[in-house]
Amino acid sequence: MELFAATLHVTFNDSSNMAQFFTATLHPTFNDQLNMTRNSSANTILHSNIMFNNLSNIKF
């Protein structure tokens, strides 16, 4: 968990641009995949998408 937190800190440190990339680029992909496949994998992807969207509002 420490490594995960450190990685997110580096990735999102200066980055409204990076957060916008995740939201704009990956969000439609996640939605399409969720619509195509109703399984635990798709649910995990949707959950990850929500986490990234929430991170875009966090200032480290």
LUMGU-643011 format. One record per residue: residue in three letters; x, y, z of N, C-alpha, C in turn; chain. Coordinates in nm, 4 decimals, padded with zeros to 6 digits. Layout:
<recs>
[rec 'ALA'; [X; Y; Z]; [X; Y; Z]; [X; Y; Z]; 'A'],
...
</recs>
This chain:
<recs>
[rec 'MET'; [00.0825; -00.1193; 00.0000]; [00.0000; 00.0000; 00.0000]; [00.0865; 00.1250; 00.0000]; 'A'],
[rec 'GLU'; [00.1960; 00.1199; 00.0707]; [00.2898; 00.2326; 00.0724]; [00.3422; 00.2621; -00.0677]; 'A'],
[rec 'LEU'; [00.3802; 00.1557; -00.1392]; [00.4313; 00.1729; -00.2751]; [00.3230; 00.2296; -00.3660]; 'A'],
[rec 'PHE'; [00.2010; 00.1799; -00.3523]; [00.0886; 00.2293; -00.4318]; [00.0671; 00.3777; -00.4060]; 'A'],
[rec 'ALA'; [00.0690; 00.4172; -00.2796]; [00.0485; 00.5580; -00.2446]; [00.1614; 00.6439; -00.3005]; 'A'],
[rec 'ALA'; [00.2837; 00.5945; -00.2910]; [00.3975; 00.6711; -00.3418]; [00.3895; 00.6883; -00.4933]; 'A'],
[rec 'THR'; [00.3473; 00.5835; -00.5608]; [00.3353; 00.5901; -00.7062]; [00.2288; 00.6902; -00.7473]; 'A'],
[rec 'LEU'; [00.1154; 00.6893; -00.6792]; [00.0106; 00.7857; -00.7101]; [00.0576; 00.9275; -00.6806]; 'A'],
[rec 'HIS'; [00.1330; 00.9440; -00.5748]; [00.1844; 01.0764; -00.5395]; [00.2694; 01.1322; -00.6539]; 'A'],
[rec 'VAL'; [00.3580; 01.0501; -00.7073]; [00.4431; 01.0938; -00.8181]; [00.3597; 01.1192; -00.9435]; 'A'],
[rec 'THR'; [00.2674; 01.0301; -00.9710]; [00.1907; 01.0388; -01.0947]; [00.1015; 01.1618; -01.0977]; 'A'],
[rec 'PHE'; [00.0383; 01.1927; -00.9843]; [-00.0601; 01.2991; -00.9823]; [-00.0075; 01.4277; -00.9184]; 'A'],
[rec 'ASN'; [00.1209; 01.4328; -00.8906]; [00.1760; 01.5422; -00.8102]; [00.1473; 01.6788; -00.8705]; 'A'],
[rec 'ASP'; [00.1838; 01.6996; -00.9969]; [00.1709; 01.8322; -01.0559]; [00.0590; 01.8336; -01.1591]; 'A'],
[rec 'SER'; [-00.0379; 01.7432; -01.1472]; [-00.1001; 01.7003; -01.2700]; [-00.2495; 01.7153; -01.2764]; 'A'],
[rec 'SER'; [-00.2965; 01.8328; -01.3020]; [-00.4340; 01.8392; -01.3489]; [-00.4376; 01.7811; -01.4896]; 'A'],
[rec 'ASN'; [-00.3284; 01.7957; -01.5643]; [-00.3235; 01.7421; -01.7011]; [-00.3323; 01.5906; -01.7014]; 'A'],
[rec 'MET'; [-00.2604; 01.5250; -01.6105]; [-00.2639; 01.3793; -01.6050]; [-00.4018; 01.3318; -01.5642]; 'A'],
[rec 'ALA'; [-00.4628; 01.3997; -01.4685]; [-00.5973; 01.3609; -01.4249]; [-00.6974; 01.3778; -01.5395]; 'A'],
[rec 'GLN'; [-00.6825; 01.4846; -01.6151]; [-00.7705; 01.5056; -01.7293]; [-00.7481; 01.3978; -01.8350]; 'A'],
[rec 'PHE'; [-00.6233; 01.3548; -01.8512]; [-00.5947; 01.2460; -01.9444]; [-00.6695; 01.1198; -01.9045]; 'A'],
[rec 'PHE'; [-00.6619; 01.0828; -01.7767]; [-00.7309; 00.9627; -01.7310]; [-00.8808; 00.9756; -01.7512]; 'A'],
[rec 'THR'; [-00.9353; 01.0914; -01.7180]; [-01.0802; 01.1096; -01.7284]; [-01.1243; 01.1095; -01.8744]; 'A'],
[rec 'ALA'; [-01.0552; 01.1855; -01.9583]; [-01.0986; 01.2012; -02.0973]; [-01.0682; 01.0769; -02.1812]; 'A'],
[rec 'THR'; [-00.9547; 01.0136; -02.1561]; [-00.9110; 00.9035; -02.2419]; [-00.9659; 00.7691; -02.1956]; 'A'],
[rec 'LEU'; [-00.9616; 00.7433; -02.0667]; [-00.9979; 00.6105; -02.0181]; [-01.1452; 00.5986; -01.9822]; 'A'],
[rec 'HIS'; [-01.2078; 00.7070; -01.9435]; [-01.3471; 00.6995; -01.8996]; [-01.4391; 00.6408; -02.0070]; 'A'],
[rec 'PRO'; [-01.4349; 00.6872; -02.1330]; [-01.5220; 00.6266; -02.2362]; [-01.4900; 00.4783; -02.2575]; 'A'],
[rec 'THR'; [-01.3630; 00.4435; -02.2514]; [-01.3236; 00.3036; -02.2691]; [-01.3848; 00.2165; -02.1604]; 'A'],
[rec 'PHE'; [-01.3753; 00.2631; -02.0349]; [-01.4321; 00.1871; -01.9241]; [-01.5830; 00.1723; -01.9402]; 'A'],
[rec 'ASN'; [-01.6499; 00.2787; -01.9792]; [-01.7949; 00.2708; -01.9963]; [-01.8318; 00.1723; -02.1065]; 'A'],
[rec 'ASP'; [-01.7605; 00.1762; -02.2191]; [-01.7873; 00.0831; -02.3289]; [-01.7675; -00.0609; -02.2834]; 'A'],
[rec 'GLN'; [-01.6613; -00.0844; -02.2092]; [-01.6343; -00.2217; -02.1665]; [-01.7397; -00.2693; -02.0678]; 'A'],
[rec 'LEU'; [-01.7837; -00.1792; -01.9796]; [-01.8866; -00.2181; -01.8846]; [-02.0162; -00.2535; -01.9570]; 'A'],
[rec 'ASN'; [-02.0487; -00.1795; -02.0601]; [-02.1698; -00.2081; -02.1365]; [-02.1596; -00.3399; -02.2126]; 'A'],
[rec 'MET'; [-02.0393; -00.3748; -02.2553]; [-02.0200; -00.4954; -02.3348]; [-02.0128; -00.6215; -02.2490]; 'A'],
[rec 'THR'; [-01.9543; -00.6090; -02.1290]; [-01.9340; -00.7282; -02.0456]; [-01.9837; -00.7013; -01.9047]; 'A'],
[rec 'ARG'; [-02.0745; -00.7844; -01.8578]; [-02.1259; -00.7736; -01.7205]; [-02.0616; -00.8836; -01.6369]; 'A'],
[rec 'ASN'; [-01.9412; -00.8557; -01.5879]; [-01.8726; -00.9547; -01.5046]; [-01.7897; -00.8834; -01.3988]; 'A'],
[rec 'SER'; [-01.7233; -00.9575; -01.3139]; [-01.6489; -00.8970; -01.2040]; [-01.5331; -00.8117; -01.2560]; 'A'],
[rec 'SER'; [-01.4761; -00.8501; -01.3685]; [-01.3676; -00.7723; -01.4262]; [-01.4158; -00.6336; -01.4664]; 'A'],
[rec 'ALA'; [-01.5308; -00.6267; -01.5316]; [-01.5857; -00.4980; -01.5722]; [-01.6185; -00.4126; -01.4508]; 'A'],
[rec 'ASN'; [-01.6698; -00.4741; -01.3449]; [-01.7001; -00.3992; -01.2242]; [-01.5736; -00.3431; -01.1610]; 'A'],
[rec 'THR'; [-01.4659; -00.4201; -01.1648]; [-01.3379; -00.3728; -01.1115]; [-01.2872; -00.2547; -01.1921]; 'A'],
[rec 'ILE'; [-01.3007; -00.2618; -01.3236]; [-01.2568; -00.1520; -01.4098]; [-01.3375; -00.0258; -01.3803]; 'A'],
[rec 'LEU'; [-01.4670; -00.0401; -01.3633]; [-01.5503; 00.0757; -01.3312]; [-01.5081; 00.1358; -01.1980]; 'A'],
[rec 'HIS'; [-01.4801; 00.0503; -01.0999]; [-01.4361; 00.0985; -00.9686]; [-01.3047; 00.1753; -00.9819]; 'A'],
[rec 'SER'; [-01.2120; 00.1243; -01.0615]; [-01.0840; 00.1922; -01.0823]; [-01.1059; 00.3281; -01.1482]; 'A'],
[rec 'ASN'; [-01.1979; 00.3340; -01.2412]; [-01.2277; 00.4593; -01.3083]; [-01.2797; 00.5620; -01.2096]; 'A'],
[rec 'ILE'; [-01.3672; 00.5214; -01.1191]; [-01.4198; 00.6124; -01.0180]; [-01.3068; 00.6608; -00.9280]; 'A'],
[rec 'MET'; [-01.2157; 00.5727; -00.8908]; [-01.1038; 00.6135; -00.8064]; [-01.0179; 00.7177; -00.8771]; 'A'],
[rec 'PHE'; [-00.9868; 00.6975; -01.0039]; [-00.9059; 00.7945; -01.0763]; [-00.9776; 00.9285; -01.0883]; 'A'],
[rec 'ASN'; [-01.1080; 00.9254; -01.1130]; [-01.1828; 01.0499; -01.1210]; [-01.1779; 01.1254; -00.9891]; 'A'],
[rec 'ASN'; [-01.1879; 01.0533; -00.8782]; [-01.1817; 01.1184; -00.7483]; [-01.0426; 01.1742; -00.7217]; 'A'],
[rec 'LEU'; [-00.9397; 01.1058; -00.7688]; [-00.8025; 01.1529; -00.7475]; [-00.7772; 01.2851; -00.8187]; 'A'],
[rec 'SER'; [-00.8494; 01.3114; -00.9247]; [-00.8253; 01.4349; -00.9984]; [-00.8574; 01.5580; -00.9139]; 'A'],
[rec 'ASN'; [-00.9340; 01.5400; -00.8070]; [-00.9691; 01.6520; -00.7200]; [-00.8796; 01.6626; -00.5979]; 'A'],
[rec 'ILE'; [-00.7846; 01.5723; -00.5860]; [-00.6983; 01.5687; -00.4667]; [-00.5654; 01.6378; -00.4986]; 'A'],
[rec 'LYS'; [-00.5239; 01.7274; -00.4099]; [-00.3939; 01.7930; -00.4234]; [-00.2966; 01.7302; -00.3245]; 'A'],
[rec 'PHE'; [-00.1919; 01.6665; -00.3761]; [-00.0951; 01.6010; -00.2890]; [00.0095; 01.7010; -00.2424]; 'A'],
</recs>
